[in-house]
Amino acid sequence: MKSVYRIIGAQIAVTLAAAALALLLGDTVHAAYSALIGGSIGFSTAWIYARRAFAAGGEEPREVVKAHYRAEALKLAFTVVLFAAAVVLYEDVSTLPLLLTYIATLAVYWVALLFA
């Protein structure tokens, strides 16, 4: 579980860096807020997945796989709901920073595999 927290920490760091970059390059703060929202969707759903998937422990393989499938379904549902909420509730959302930062948090998984 320790490596999971490292990955989520890296996702938070990527989110903050992307928001700072969006603040420097954007003409308004809406790009930075959008980047924060996109990154928050990325790392919060990763946290939900990790909590749910590893709650089963190291039991029978069938149960572990079922836990991972359920966790992934929950993560997907939360991702859809959070993106919909971001678009509906934040009228000035900048879609490009929102999506790019979300994608950057997903890329953290692939970079983490290189160092695993």
C-alpha positions in Angstrom: 0.0 0.0 0.0 3.0 2.2 0.5 3.7 2.4 -3.3 0.1 3.3 -3.9 0.5 6.4 -1.6 3.7 7.3 -3.5 1.8 7.2 -6.8 -1.0 9.3 -5.5 1.5 11.7 -4.0 3.1 12.0 -7.4 -0.3 12.6 -9.0 -0.9 15.4 -6.5 2.5 16.9 -7.3 1.8 16.7 -11.1 -1.6 18.4 -10.4 0.0 21.3 -8.5 2.7 21.7 -11.1 0.1 21.7 -14.0 -2.0 24.3 -12.1 1.0 26.5 -11.6 1.9 26.2 -15.2 -1.7 27.0 -16.3 -1.6 30.0 -14.0 1.6 31.3 -15.5 0.5 30.7 -19.1 -3.2 31.4 -18.9 -4.8 34.8 -19.2 -7.2 34.1 -16.3 -7.2 31.9 -13.1 -9.9 29.7 -14.7 -7.2 27.6 -16.5 -5.4 27.0 -13.2 -8.7 26.1 -11.4 -9.6 23.8 -14.3 -6.2 22.1 -14.0 -6.7 21.6 -10.3 -10.1 20.1 -10.9 -8.8 17.8 -13.6 -5.9 16.6 -11.5 -8.2 16.2 -8.4 -10.5 14.0 -10.4 -7.4 11.9 -11.4 -5.9 11.4 -7.9 -9.2 11.2 -6.0 -10.5 8.4 -8.2 -7.1 6.6 -7.9 -7.4 6.8 -4.2 -11.0 5.4 -4.3 -9.7 2.6 -6.5 -6.8 1.8 -4.2 -9.0 1.8 -1.0 -11.6 -0.4 -2.5 -9.3 -2.8 -4.4 -7.0 -3.5 -1.5 -9.7 -3.7 1.2 -10.2 -7.5 0.3 -6.7 -8.3 1.5 -4.7 -11.2 0.2 -7.5 -13.7 0.3 -8.5 -16.2 -2.4 -7.5 -15.1 -6.0 -11.0 -15.1 -7.2 -12.0 -12.6 -4.5 -9.0 -10.4 -5.2 -9.9 -10.2 -8.9 -13.5 -9.4 -8.1 -12.4 -6.7 -5.7 -10.3 -5.1 -8.4 -13.1 -5.2 -11.0 -15.5 -3.7 -8.5 -13.0 -1.0 -7.6 -12.4 -0.2 -11.3 -16.1 0.1 -11.9 -16.5 2.4 -9.0 -13.5 4.5 -10.2 -15.1 4.8 -13.7 -18.5 5.8 -12.2 -16.9 8.4 -10.0 -14.8 9.7 -12.9 -17.9 10.2 -15.0 -19.8 11.9 -12.2 -16.9 14.2 -11.3 -16.3 15.3 -14.9 -20.0 16.0 -15.3 -20.1 17.9 -12.1 -17.1 19.9 -13.1 -18.6 20.9 -16.5 -22.1 21.7 -15.0 -21.1 23.4 -11.8 -18.1 25.4 -12.9 -19.3 27.6 -15.7 -15.9 29.0 -16.6 -14.2 25.7 -16.9 -11.3 25.5 -19.4 -11.5 22.1 -20.9 -8.0 21.8 -22.2 -6.2 22.3 -18.8 -8.9 20.1 -17.2 -8.4 17.2 -19.6 -4.6 17.6 -19.9 -4.0 17.5 -16.2 -6.3 14.5 -15.8 -4.3 12.7 -18.5 -1.1 13.7 -16.8 -2.2 12.1 -13.5 -3.0 9.0 -15.5 0.5 9.1 -17.0 2.0 8.9 -13.5 1.0 5.2 -13.4 3.1 4.5 -16.5 6.1 6.4 -15.2 5.8 4.6 -11.9 6.0 1.3 -13.7 9.4 2.4 -15.1 10.8 2.8 -11.6 9.0 -0.2 -10.0 
